[in-house]
Amino acid sequence: MTFEQQWIEYDYNPFVLFSSSGKIISLNSEAQFLLGSATVDELFNLATAYASVSFGFKTTFLELNFGRYRFFAITVGYENDEEIGIKLYQAPSFKLNKPKLIGELTNIYTLVDLCISTYSINSKIIFEKDFDPTIPEIIIDSNNFIKALNKMYLCYENNEKIVTKIFYRVGEHIKFDGNKYSIFSIEVSSQDVNEERVNELKVFAADKNFYIDFQKKITMNIPMITY
């Protein structure tokens, strides 16, 4: 897989490439999850309906809902009559309360590695990491962050492998003290989730003001406050 292909594969927004007959030629990982809520025909019809009249790319802003997925825009592109692609842009699915500057400037990767190392000591679970290396040091309550992340891992304690992904949320921001800050996410996922552990995590997250999205994957969303 080339570097360009990896960007598409790990994009937060679903991308699907169709043949002229509506068969899927390729899709990224997020699109695979979307197909649990939308059909192939729905996406193909959407692509053909919003395609440019002539060859090229066209972006349209509209509201779409497929199950838990919400989108605010799509881009459709084609350069010949054989293939057509569509990319759907996910709308922010959460609101963060006004953050309080509690904590210290911290390297988030160091904290995540610490949690993984600690959890791995008495566990046979394989931990796989997929990190965007561009997240700067941020101000965060390290103690409560570590507790929250450990509880996220406990939700998948009965699995053979756990994947941890750190990624920047394109186009999503939060305002604090008159300034706008970008948001990044720490996503933990595996096959089987322990619902009792999930409920414990929900209580902790609400008490400590962490925004954690509970879907098939568990995602902690964090503002990049650096001062």
C-alpha positions in Angstrom: 0.0 0.0 0.0 1.5 3.4 -1.0 1.6 6.4 1.3 -1.2 8.0 -0.6 -3.3 4.9 -0.3 -2.7 4.8 3.4 -4.1 8.3 3.7 -7.3 7.2 2.1 -7.5 4.0 4.0 -7.2 5.7 7.4 -9.3 8.8 6.6 -12.0 9.5 9.1 -14.4 10.1 6.2 -15.8 7.2 4.1 -14.6 6.8 0.5 -16.0 4.4 -2.1 -14.9 3.8 -5.7 -17.6 2.2 -7.9 -17.6 0.7 -11.4 -20.1 2.1 -14.0 -22.4 -0.7 -13.1 -22.5 0.1 -9.4 -20.1 -2.6 -8.1 -17.6 -1.6 -5.5 -14.0 -1.5 -6.8 -12.4 -0.3 -3.5 -13.3 1.4 -0.2 -11.6 2.5 2.9 -12.0 1.1 6.4 -14.5 3.8 7.5 -16.7 3.0 4.4 -16.8 -0.6 5.5 -18.4 0.4 8.8 -20.8 2.7 6.9 -22.0 -0.2 4.8 -23.5 -1.6 8.0 -26.0 1.3 7.9 -26.2 2.2 4.2 -26.6 -0.1 1.2 -24.3 -0.2 -1.8 -27.2 1.0 -4.1 -27.9 4.0 -1.9 -24.3 5.2 -2.0 -24.0 4.5 -5.8 -27.2 6.4 -6.5 -26.0 9.2 -4.3 -22.8 9.4 -6.3 -24.5 9.4 -9.7 -27.1 12.0 -8.6 -24.5 14.5 -7.4 -21.8 13.9 -10.0 -20.6 16.8 -12.2 -22.2 17.0 -15.6 -18.7 16.7 -17.2 -15.6 14.8 -16.0 -14.2 16.2 -12.8 -15.0 16.7 -9.1 -18.0 18.3 -7.5 -18.6 19.0 -3.8 -22.1 19.4 -2.5 -23.2 20.5 1.0 -26.2 18.6 2.3 -27.4 16.8 5.4 -27.4 13.0 5.2 -28.2 10.4 7.8 -27.4 6.6 7.7 -28.0 5.0 11.1 -25.6 6.7 13.6 -23.7 8.4 10.7 -24.4 12.0 9.9 -22.7 13.8 7.0 -22.7 17.5 6.0 -21.1 17.2 2.5 -20.0 14.8 -0.2 -17.5 15.0 -3.0 -18.1 13.0 -6.2 -15.4 12.6 -8.9 -14.9 10.7 -12.1 -12.3 11.0 -15.0 -13.9 8.4 -17.3 -17.1 6.5 -17.9 -15.8 3.4 -16.1 -15.3 4.5 -12.5 -16.9 7.0 -10.1 -15.9 7.8 -6.5 -17.6 9.4 -3.6 -16.3 10.7 -0.3 -18.7 11.6 2.5 -17.7 14.1 5.2 -18.8 13.2 8.7 -20.5 15.9 10.8 -19.2 16.4 14.3 -21.0 13.8 16.4 -20.4 15.4 19.8 -20.2 18.6 21.8 -17.5 19.3 24.3 -18.1 21.3 27.4 -16.0 24.3 28.0 -12.6 22.8 29.1 -10.9 23.9 32.2 -7.1 24.3 32.1 -6.4 21.6 34.7 -3.2 19.7 34.2 0.2 20.1 32.7 1.8 20.2 29.2 2.2 16.6 28.4 3.3 14.3 25.5 0.2 12.3 24.8 2.1 9.5 23.1 4.1 8.9 26.2 1.0 8.6 28.3 -0.6 6.1 25.8 2.6 4.0 25.7 2.7 4.0 29.5 -0.8 2.7 29.7 -0.2 0.0 27.1 3.1 -1.1 28.8 1.4 -1.2 32.2 -1.6 -3.2 30.9 0.6 -5.6 29.0 2.6 -6.8 32.0 0.1 -9.4 33.1 -1.8 -9.8 29.8 -1.4 -11.8 26.7 -3.3 -9.3 24.6 -1.5 -8.0 21.5 -1.5 -4.2 21.3 -1.4 -2.7 17.8 -0.8 1.1 17.4 -1.7 3.4 14.6 -0.6 6.9 15.6 -0.6 10.2 13.7 2.7 11.6 14.8 1.8 15.3 14.5 -0.2 15.8 17.7 1.7 18.4 19.8 2.1 18.4 23.6 -1.2 19.4 25.2 -2.4 20.5 28.6 -4.3 17.6 30.2 -4.9 16.0 33.6 -2.5 13.1 33.2 -3.7 11.2 36.2 -7.3 11.1 35.1 -6.4 10.6 31.5 -4.5 7.4 32.3 -7.4 6.2 34.4 -9.8 6.8 31.5 -7.6 5.1 29.0 -7.0 2.1 31.2 -10.8 1.8 31.6 -11.1 1.9 27.8 -8.7 -1.1 27.5 -10.7 -3.0 30.2 -13.7 -2.8 27.9 -11.9 -5.2 25.6 -10.1 -7.3 28.2 -11.4 -10.6 26.8 -9.9 -10.1 23.3 -6.6 -11.3 21.7 -5.8 -8.0 20.1 -6.6 -4.4 20.8 -6.0 -1.6 18.3 -5.2 2.0 19.5 -5.4 4.8 17.0 -4.5 8.4 17.5 -5.7 10.8 14.8 -6.5 14.4 14.1 -10.2 15.3 13.5 -10.2 17.3 10.3 -12.5 20.3 10.4 -13.6 20.0 14.0 -12.8 22.6 16.6 -13.8 23.9 20.0 -13.6 27.5 21.3 -12.1 28.3 24.7 -11.3 31.7 26.2 -11.8 33.4 22.8 -9.5 31.0 20.9 -10.4 28.1 18.6 -8.6 24.7 19.1 -8.4 21.7 16.9 -9.5 18.3 18.2 -7.8 14.9 18.1 -9.1 11.5 19.1 -7.8 8.3 20.8 -9.7 5.4 19.5 -9.6 1.9 21.0 -11.2 -1.1 19.3 -11.4 -4.8 19.2 -13.9 -7.6 18.6 -15.9 -8.2 21.8 -16.8 -5.5 24.2 -17.5 -5.9 27.9 -20.8 -4.0 28.5 -20.2 -3.9 32.3 -16.8 -2.2 31.8 -18.4 0.2 29.3 -20.9 1.3 31.9 -18.1 1.9 34.4 -16.3 4.0 31.8 -19.4 6.0 31.1 -19.7 6.9 34.8 -16.1 7.9 35.1 -16.1 9.9 31.9 -19.2 11.9 33.0 -17.6 12.6 36.4 -14.2 13.7 35.0 -15.6 15.6 32.0 -14.0 13.5 29.3 -16.0 13.2 26.1 -16.0 9.6 25.1 -18.0 8.3 22.1 -19.4 4.8 22.6 -19.9 3.0 19.3 -18.4 -0.2 18.0 -15.1 1.5 18.7 -14.6 3.6 21.9 -13.2 7.1 21.1 -11.9 9.8 23.5 -12.1 13.2 21.9 -9.6 15.8 23.2 -9.0 19.5 22.4 -5.4 20.5 21.5 -4.8 23.2 24.2 -1.1 23.9 24.2 -0.6 26.9 26.5 
